[in-house]
Amino acid sequence: MRLARGVSPWLVPAVAASAISVALTRRSRRWAVAAAPLTALTGAMFWFFRDPDRVPGTGLVLSPADGVVQSIDPWPDGRTRVAIFMSPLDVHVNRAPLDGTVTSVTHVAGGFKPAFDKDSDRNERVVWHFGTALGDIELVQIAGAVARRIVPYLGVGAKVAQGDRIGLIRFGSRVDIYLPEGIAPAVTVGQRMTAGVTRVDHG
C-alpha cells in the first residue's frame, strides 16, 4: 500500500513505539497493555495515510479532495465555492483539479476550529492559485481541529496535470475550490467526492 509523502513525523514514532512495546511483551506480559493500543494506533495511521493510485475521471474540473460536499456558495465576484469536508477516514492527499501551472502557494496562519464549523474559514490554511485554460483557479486547503499541518508538494512554477498529487492535510480537514464565473457545479451538498475522479463542473 502506497503511503502519502510527509507522514513520517507521525508514523515513524508510532511504528517505533509499537515495535518496542511488542518486543518488551516477550519479556513481560504486562507490556501487552501498551502493545495492543499502540499496534492498533499504528495500523490506523497506515490506513489514514494511504495514498492510492487513481485513473483520473473526465470533466473540465475534478474534485481536489475525497470527502463530502459541505456547501456550495455563490461568491460576490461571480465564482462559486465548493467546500469539501474530509473526515479522518478519507484519503488526505489532495489533487490538482485540472491541468495548469502553480502561480502561487500561500500559507495563512489561523486557528484550528473543526472543519465543519462555520468559523473554520479563519483556520490555518494554504491558498493555491493555478493558471489554467479556464483562467485562474483558486484552491484552499484548510486545517481542522486535529490536522494542524498542511504539506504542499509543489512550488510556484510547477506544471500539474489533472489529478496530480499537490499536497497533504494530516487527518480530517476541508478543501475549497472556487469555480470561475460561468462554470456551474455539477455536484450537490452531501454528495461524496473522490479526489481526481469526481467531476465538479457541468461543463
Phi and psi in degrees as a GROMACS rama.xvg file:
@    title "Ramachandran Plot"
@    xaxis  label "Phi"
@    yaxis  label "Psi"
@TYPE xy
-74.6629  138.105  ARG-2
-108.504  150.084  LEU-3
-68.6126  146.346  ALA-4
-67.0881  146.097  ARG-5
89.6251  13.7904  GLY-6
-100.724  -5.8487  VAL-7
-54.3943  -43.2645  SER-8
-59.7126  -24.4927  PRO-9
-94.2758  -43.3199  TRP-10
-78.2365  -41.9386  LEU-11
-59.8887  -48.5544  VAL-12
-60.6886  -37.5174  PRO-13
-65.7454  -43.4021  ALA-14
-64.3724  -43.4108  VAL-15
-63.4834  -45.5629  ALA-16
-64.0929  -39.3347  ALA-17
-64.7904  -45.3611  SER-18
-63.7024  -41.3743  ALA-19
-65.76  -44.2196  ILE-20
-66.3266  -36.5624  SER-21
-65.4664  -42.3165  VAL-22
-63.1632  -40.6525  ALA-23
-70.3235  -24.7771  LEU-24
-61.1348  -29.2351  THR-25
-66.6391  -26.5589  ARG-26
-86.2285  -37.3525  ARG-27
-148.356  130.584  SER-28
-64.2434  -17.2071  ARG-29
-61.7857  -28.8601  ARG-30
-70.4747  -14.0865  TRP-31
-62.5509  -27.5257  ALA-32
-61.4475  -36.5547  VAL-33
-87.1281  -35.753  ALA-34
-64.1869  -40.3174  ALA-35
-61.8652  -53.3637  ALA-36
-67.7741  -34.3218  PRO-37
-66.6008  -39.4965  LEU-38
-66.4465  -40.697  THR-39
-63.6311  -41.9287  ALA-40
-62.0226  -42.6457  LEU-41
-62.5368  -43.608  THR-42
-61.6211  -40.9676  GLY-43
-63.9828  -38.2922  ALA-44
-69.1624  -36.226  MET-45
-59.1901  -39.4742  PHE-46
-69.7631  -45.52  TRP-47
-58.9166  -38.4251  PHE-48
-98.8824  20.1395  PHE-49
-65.6735  152.937  ARG-50
-141.99  77.4723  ASP-51
-69.7534  146.341  PRO-52
-72.5089  145.768  ASP-53
-140.577  148.94  ARG-54
-89.9839  121.908  VAL-55
-57.7287  145.268  PRO-56
-76.834  -170.296  GLY-57
-114.314  143.172  THR-58
146.067  160.848  GLY-59
-65.1264  -43.27  LEU-60
-127.966  125.079  VAL-61
-106.51  156.445  LEU-62
-60.4029  134.405  SER-63
-83.5438  -8.87653  PRO-64
-147.639  152.041  ALA-65
-77.9377  148.304  ASP-66
143.912  -157.406  GLY-67
-123.192  137.063  VAL-68
-64.9364  118.351  VAL-69
-88.8525  -38.2739  GLN-70
-159.964  155.625  SER-71
-130.939  113.71  ILE-72
-127.23  128.508  ASP-73
-69.4778  139.723  PRO-74
-105.492  152.409  TRP-75
-57.2094  -27.8929  PRO-76
-87.5399  8.17871  ASP-77
97.4802  -10.7911  GLY-78
-79.2898  168.051  ARG-79
-124.106  125.688  THR-80
-92.6214  127.049  ARG-81
-111.316  115.022  VAL-82
-101.09  128.145  ALA-83
-116.086  119.24  ILE-84
-88.1343  127.924  PHE-85
-105.344  120.415  MET-86
-85.5372  166.843  SER-87
-60.6938  -15.3241  PRO-88
-90.1516  -9.03531  LEU-89
-82.738  160.181  ASP-90
-65.8105  137.007  VAL-91
-103.406  2.63149  HIS-92
-84.8288  129.752  VAL-93
-100.587  154.224  ASN-94
-129.515  156.394  ARG-95
-67.7484  129.783  ALA-96
-73.6518  -20.8264  PRO-97
-164.308  169.739  LEU-98
-62.9313  146.142  ASP-99
170.257  -165.04  GLY-100
-127.086  135.36  THR-101
-70.6844  117.804  VAL-102
-100.297  -21.9786  THR-103
-162.482  148.34  SER-104
-136.618  110.932  VAL-105
-123.226  123.439  THR-106
-86.8344  131.217  HIS-107
-121.326  120.533  VAL-108
-69.8343  153.076  ALA-109
-177.166  -164.894  GLY-110
-87.3351  -166.608  GLY-111
-138.67  54.2086  PHE-112
-70.5148  155.636  LYS-113
-54.4151  142.232  PRO-114
-62.9926  -20.9905  ALA-115
-87.7623  -4.48571  PHE-116
-76.3167  142.456  ASP-117
-63.5995  -24.0038  LYS-118
-86.8059  4.04791  ASP-119
-69.2162  -11.39  SER-120
-60.7219  -19.9515  ASP-121
-96.6932  8.48318  ARG-122
-73.0635  167.484  ASN-123
-53.2095  133.685  GLU-124
-156.445  163.305  ARG-125
-123.36  123.751  VAL-126
-102.493  122.177  VAL-127
-107.166  144.762  TRP-128
-128.697  134.131  HIS-129
-120.315  133.588  PHE-130
-86.061  120.21  GLY-131
-135.65  177.2  THR-132
-64.8685  -20.9643  ALA-133
-92.1037  3.131  LEU-134
98.4437  -157.953  GLY-135
-72.5761  130.478  ASP-136
-117.658  124.544  ILE-137
-100.981  136.628  GLU-138
-135.837  135.959  LEU-139
-126.572  122.912  VAL-140
-93.6819  123.67  GLN-141
-116.769  125.978  ILE-142
-73.7587  153.618  ALA-143
-110.199  -159.688  GLY-144
-69.1873  -30.365  ALA-145
-100.255  -42.4679  VAL-146
-78.2869  96.5781  ALA-147
-107.035  21.1789  ARG-148
-148.616  120.857  ARG-149
-108.922  130.484  ILE-150
-116.856  97.979  VAL-151
-70.1006  139.913  PRO-152
-95.3051  -15.6659  TYR-153
-127.472  162.221  LEU-154
-122.761  177.997  GLY-155
-59.3403  135.069  VAL-156
96.9286  -12.34  GLY-157
-68.5643  138.109  ALA-158
-89.0231  136.841  LYS-159
-127.627  144.943  VAL-160
-101.113  152.797  ALA-161
-54.7913  126.362  GLN-162
93.3515  -5.66619  GLY-163
-65.9326  148.461  ASP-164
-71.3686  133.473  ARG-165
-118.653  -20.2721  ILE-166
174.777  177.588  GLY-167
-131.633  137.469  LEU-168
-114.726  121.476  ILE-169
-73.5168  124.396  ARG-170
66.7631  -166.757  PHE-171
-70.2878  143.947  GLY-172
-163.998  -155.433  SER-173
-143.123  148.181  ARG-174
-129.859  127.448  VAL-175
-108.753  136.732  ASP-176
-123.9  138.31  ILE-177
-106.63  111.486  TYR-178
-78.6789  135.173  LEU-179
-66.1971  160.666  PRO-180
-54.8907  133.789  GLU-181
95.1426  -9.9999  GLY-182
-106.105  111.601  ILE-183
-89.2772  143.572  ALA-184
-72.3979  143.403  PRO-185
-104.334  10.488  ALA-186
-114.679  166.901  VAL-187
-128.208  157.583  THR-188
-60.3007  132.933  VAL-189
93.4702  -9.09168  GLY-190
-73.8667  139.237  GLN-191
-83.1734  135.897  ARG-192
-115.76  151.083  MET-193
-124.575  121.544  THR-194
-58.5283  130.307  ALA-195
78.5405  1.51966  GLY-196
-125.263  -51.5334  VAL-197
-72.4874  130.054  THR-198
-77.117  134.172  ARG-199
-98.3597  -31.3045  VAL-200
-98.1631  159.366  ASP-201
-83.5652  -17.7481  HIS-202
